[in-house]
Amino acid sequence: MKEYKEDDYLMISGIQHFAFCRRQWALIHLEQQWTENYKTMDGNFMHRQAHNGAFHEKRKDIIISRGMPVFSRIMGVGGICDIVEFHADESGTLIRTFGGKYTPLPIEYKRGKPKDHDADILQVAAQAMCLEEMLDCTITQGALYYGEIKHRVNIQITEGIKQNVKDMFDEMHQYYERGYTPKAKKKKACYVCSLKDLCLPELEKTGNVETYMNNILAEELEDNT
């Protein structure tokens, strides 16, 4: 089984960008372009709040880990979990640091509300898969906390979702190795994207430079006749 070197790891959080828009992911993670808008700043604030506090905190039978680094050599990714809850469970996995058996539950914080696509689900599933590899356990549930509705949405992490995560990271590695930025495909979501002024999806409709120049020349000829 292939394992990636740490220098080749991609960011786990990138799967959310990639699932939403391949071009957005490439602009951020390949071309290192980024602009802030209200939504991204608000989202960053929520993540800082999630990471704020003690590294580990115990509440009854739950140990809460904030800002926990995770990685996967098999998928070639690494990143930070907002929160991982370790629930005491006799059928769980032995975690010697905590002196008992626990079942991990990764929780990702989002500023908005549940979406009509699976980008957020894929991100929390990717975190779960990293935890599985690190702790030699099986995780079938995660959670997403949405700031707009102010409560968690529990996520069933199926084998189908895990396969989608693997396939998507494989595709991301291929793009990364090629340094490939996909062309823009304008859609409704472009209007709320913080990168719309860098991406310029509306220019995709103008065609290539040769076509554009020919159209300009044709207009000038028409005006002069």
Secondary structure, 3 states (H helix, E strand, C coil): CCCCCHHHCEECCHHHHHHHCHHHHHHHHCCCCCCCCHHHHHHHHHHHHHHCCCCEEEECCEEEEEEEEEEECCCCEEEEEEEEEEEEEEEEEEECCCCEEEEEEEEEEECCCCCCCCHHHHHHHHHHHHHHHHHCCCCCEEEEEECCCCEEEEEECCHHHHHHHHHHHHHHHHHHHHCCCCCCCCCHHHHHCCCHHHHCHHHHHHCCHHHHHHHHHHHHHHHHC
